[in-house]
Amino acid sequence: MESELKALNPQSNDRHPASDRDDGPLLTAEAKNPEPQCEASPSSPSLEEMEKKYAAYVRNDVYGTMGLGELPWAEKFLLGVALVFLLPIRVAAGTTVLLIYYVICRVCTAFLSPSRVEEQEDYAHMVGWRRAVIVQTGRFLSRVMLFIFGFYWIGESRRADGELNHEMVSGDQSEEQERPGVVISNHVSYLDILYHMSASFPSFVAKRSVAKLPLIGLISKCLGCVYVQRELKSPNFKGVSGVVNDRIREAHQNKLAPKMLLFPEGTTTNGDYLLPFKTGAFLAKVPVLPFILRYPYQRFSPAWDSISGVRHVILLLCQFVNYMEVIRLPVYYPSEQEKEDPKLYADNVRKLMAREGNLILSDIGLAEKRIYHAALNGLLCQQ
């Protein structure tokens, strides 16, 4: 197995822009990686071919493909020490922070009924001291959680309008400044959500099952998550899309309403690429606030690309130091043409983010990611 995985050379491929496409509704990050399926076609492509075709999901760190690569002895020693000493401390500290915030949310929502719209329910529309406590403690504890995960310092920078390539900027941005209704971000890891919670505490789209999880369920309702049943392409999906757009417009018009956080790529990458954008975040015809997140690394990459969730969390917590860099772009104001053409709007924002973040445009998406995972799992089962 190791020799086959080594064929997937952890070096980046030739970088080149690819054509854009967008043919689906808003999607959110996968809740977990698919379980290994021991089914591989005799005509399966080689690892080298898959590396080129699915470059956006190839792991380039010391741990290799699926986190199963052969490690040098120095890395094995550091990993062993971290497993014995660092991992238990971080798990205990993270669990404590989660419990503390759950208690805060429980107290602040006591004797209150959640807001209900289109089978959605949340506590994000509370006002007064309750909402203030939930937001401020949520932002603070999210940053504490990142600190526990080893992100002791986060490099943040802002790009002013004058620093952008004006060929990529909408012509209407000189008009009267308006509040954006949605935060747009590239998607590299589940850690992206923690950062955005610490920065602005936005609402986001989550699987409906999240609302029923112990502890996390109540916290997600306080965030104002919009729940979607990804597996069902039912008439209810249009209802969810409508709720998302209503929430975006509400945040655009009301400064007290929470912003929406959307990942228009629809899934995570290895951090070097930018996938085609879904149009869901751009249907409301309101300004968007783009963010670019990057995770520089020396040993283990925090990117959640082609590695199982459990293995990723364990290896992440065993890294003594993790790094994150954030670029906040100016609010993007759509032109009239972009308002009438959501795909054009999405493509222009995507190209701007790729250029400012030095990201490679890719034309693959979630479907190709699943194919790549299935191929890797098939190879694993053959060994």
Buried (B, 14 or more C-beta within 10 A) or exposed (E): BEEBBBEBBBEEBEEEEBEBBBEBBBBBBBEEBEEBEEEBEEEBEEBEEBBEBBBBBBBBBBBBBBBBBBBEEEBEEBBEEBBEEBBEEBBEBBEEBBEEBBEBBEEBBEEEEBBEBEEBBBBBBBEEEBBEBBBEBBBEBBBBBBBBBBBEEBEEEEBEEEEBEEEBBBEBBEEEEEBBBBBBBBBBBBBBBBBBBBBBBBBBBBBBEBBEEEBBBBBBBBBBBBBBBBEEEEEBBEBBBEBBBBBBBBBBEEEEBBBBBBBBBBBBBBBBBBBBBBBBBBBBBBBBBBBBBBBEBEBBBBBBBBBBEEBBBBBBBBBEEBBBBBBBBBBBBBBEEBBEBBBBBBBBBBBBBBBBBEBBBBEBBBEBBBBBBBBBBBBBEEE
